[in-house]
């Protein structure tokens, strides 16, 4: 995607360094962050300098390649195994992270250069799959469609194109009239900060809404379809995504609005039988108690927005049962959210 006329990927690797868009600074400042070691990349993933299923996967793959490139001690293989564990412990819910690390690790056991090649292959496939998701997903839109999305599953969440927003971008390019209702997505406001920033750059008509406004819009018939991303999909179709996605799905079911998940097949965890087995990341209560923005001079400021002395519960994800999901948009096509359909998809 382009930012001020220049084409960028969300995350990439040059030499032994991993580079990524500093997403914690958006939408107020656009800056590139450099990770010189695998541990730097781990910190960037944990601190959400890079975030989103595909982008996390690509970054984790590059981090694993960094470990093979830079660890040269007598106990090299032991240290590389420890590096793998460090990378996998950064974000426990995201399936793409484990998928990428495993691929790069196995390749690296053959030769360090193969680890690097595999990391680039993971990133390239993520981009290609996102583009294909856009092609299949755009067929769901008529000449005029109002879409609700939650969190950020655009190009910032992947290497490029995105998943939930890829169909929107393609439909917009095709001349279809698409309008996006952007959930702000508390507590980190990935919708209000990232999705809105992306859509503005792409000149896609949109408006930011409070998370609790979706029911009213659906009741008024103003939403034609809901599309969100996914961080892990169980073999039965249960899906983990940003906290609040379950709310959207229940509302959509109640008001008869189609609810779709957009995700590449690398997000499916066939060893996970149901959503009850998906680990849910618990993040710092500070994300709820404090908010970060900029003042009139462009300086970043962090302020408390909740009652002093009160604690907060902050699960990063929730699980939407398959029964609420109309379909899953993948790079291979749109499938039903059930075990048989998913098994056929993964075998195709």
Secondary structure as UniProt FT lines:
FT   STRAND          2..3
FT   TURN            4..5
FT   STRAND          6..7
FT   STRAND          11..14
FT   TURN            15..16
FT   STRAND          17..21
FT   HELIX           23..25
FT   TURN            26..28
FT   STRAND          32..35
FT   HELIX           38..46
FT   TURN            47..48
FT   HELIX           53..70
FT   TURN            74..75
FT   HELIX           76..88
FT   HELIX           95..110
FT   HELIX           112..138
FT   TURN            139..140
FT   STRAND          144..149
FT   HELIX           155..157
FT   TURN            164..165
FT   HELIX           166..173
FT   TURN            174..175
FT   STRAND          177..183
FT   TURN            186..189
FT   HELIX           191..195
FT   HELIX           196..201
FT   TURN            202..203
FT   STRAND          206..209
FT   HELIX           211..213
FT   HELIX           214..219
FT   TURN            220..221
FT   STRAND          225..228
FT   STRAND          232..234
FT   TURN            235..236
FT   STRAND          239..242
FT   TURN            243..244
FT   HELIX           245..255
FT   STRAND          258..262
FT   HELIX           265..267
FT   STRAND          268..269
FT   TURN            270..271
FT   HELIX           275..277
FT   HELIX           286..289
FT   STRAND          290..294
FT   TURN            296..297
FT   STRAND          300..304
FT   TURN            308..309
FT   STRAND          317..320
FT   HELIX           322..324
FT   STRAND          327..330
FT   TURN            331..332
FT   STRAND          333..335
FT   HELIX           339..347
//
